[in-house]
Amino acid sequence: MNSLVLIYWIRLALGIVAAAISAIVATFFDASDFNTFLNGAIIALVIYLISYYVLKAKFYNKVEKQSKIMTQAIFMYFIAWAVFFILFYSIIAGPPPATA
């Protein structure tokens, strides 16, 4: 498997993991507050930056342009994070309580 393809799939999987962690953290805050989303986005960004340094150390000599390690699958990472964050948060939080 090509190094860039492997980086792509690692980032996609990490986006899903970051979404799960973000959804768990988000359940501790009020759903109507903007900080809930902001905390999740910061968690996703931190995990992405950590993955950059880990992947850079692992694939330093295997990729032609070193900037490709940073930019490979960045869009897919955040799209996967957003989709799975909404999915996981909806599952964890459940429906709103019924008012009588």
Contacts in CASP RR format, 6 or more apart in sequence:
PFRMAT RR
TARGET T0000
AUTHOR 0000-0000-0000
METHOD contacts of the structure
MODEL  1
MNSLVLIYWIRLALGIVAAAISAIVATFFDASDFNTFLNGAIIALVIYLI
SYYVLKAKFYNKVEKQSKIMTQAIFMYFIAWAVFFILFYSIIAGPPPATA
3 59 0 8 1.000
3 62 0 8 1.000
3 63 0 8 1.000
4 63 0 8 1.000
4 68 0 8 1.000
4 72 0 8 1.000
6 59 0 8 1.000
7 55 0 8 1.000
7 59 0 8 1.000
7 63 0 8 1.000
7 69 0 8 1.000
7 72 0 8 1.000
7 73 0 8 1.000
8 72 0 8 1.000
8 73 0 8 1.000
8 76 0 8 1.000
10 51 0 8 1.000
10 55 0 8 1.000
11 48 0 8 1.000
11 51 0 8 1.000
11 72 0 8 1.000
11 73 0 8 1.000
11 74 0 8 1.000
11 76 0 8 1.000
11 77 0 8 1.000
12 73 0 8 1.000
12 76 0 8 1.000
12 77 0 8 1.000
12 80 0 8 1.000
14 47 0 8 1.000
14 48 0 8 1.000
14 51 0 8 1.000
14 77 0 8 1.000
15 44 0 8 1.000
15 47 0 8 1.000
15 48 0 8 1.000
15 77 0 8 1.000
15 78 0 8 1.000
15 80 0 8 1.000
15 81 0 8 1.000
15 84 0 8 1.000
16 80 0 8 1.000
16 81 0 8 1.000
16 84 0 8 1.000
17 47 0 8 1.000
18 43 0 8 1.000
18 44 0 8 1.000
18 47 0 8 1.000
18 48 0 8 1.000
18 81 0 8 1.000
19 44 0 8 1.000
19 80 0 8 1.000
19 81 0 8 1.000
19 82 0 8 1.000
19 83 0 8 1.000
19 84 0 8 1.000
19 85 0 8 1.000
19 87 0 8 1.000
19 88 0 8 1.000
20 84 0 8 1.000
20 88 0 8 1.000
21 43 0 8 1.000
21 47 0 8 1.000
22 39 0 8 1.000
22 40 0 8 1.000
22 41 0 8 1.000
22 43 0 8 1.000
22 44 0 8 1.000
22 81 0 8 1.000
22 85 0 8 1.000
22 88 0 8 1.000
22 89 0 8 1.000
23 84 0 8 1.000
23 85 0 8 1.000
23 88 0 8 1.000
23 89 0 8 1.000
23 91 0 8 1.000
23 92 0 8 1.000
24 88 0 8 1.000
24 92 0 8 1.000
25 39 0 8 1.000
25 40 0 8 1.000
25 43 0 8 1.000
26 36 0 8 1.000
26 37 0 8 1.000
26 39 0 8 1.000
26 40 0 8 1.000
26 85 0 8 1.000
26 89 0 8 1.000
27 89 0 8 1.000
27 92 0 8 1.000
27 93 0 8 1.000
29 35 0 8 1.000
29 36 0 8 1.000
29 39 0 8 1.000
30 36 0 8 1.000
31 93 0 8 1.000
40 85 0 8 1.000
44 77 0 8 1.000
44 78 0 8 1.000
44 81 0 8 1.000
44 85 0 8 1.000
48 74 0 8 1.000
48 77 0 8 1.000
48 78 0 8 1.000
52 69 0 8 1.000
52 70 0 8 1.000
55 69 0 8 1.000
56 66 0 8 1.000
56 69 0 8 1.000
56 70 0 8 1.000
59 69 0 8 1.000
60 66 0 8 1.000
63 69 0 8 1.000
END
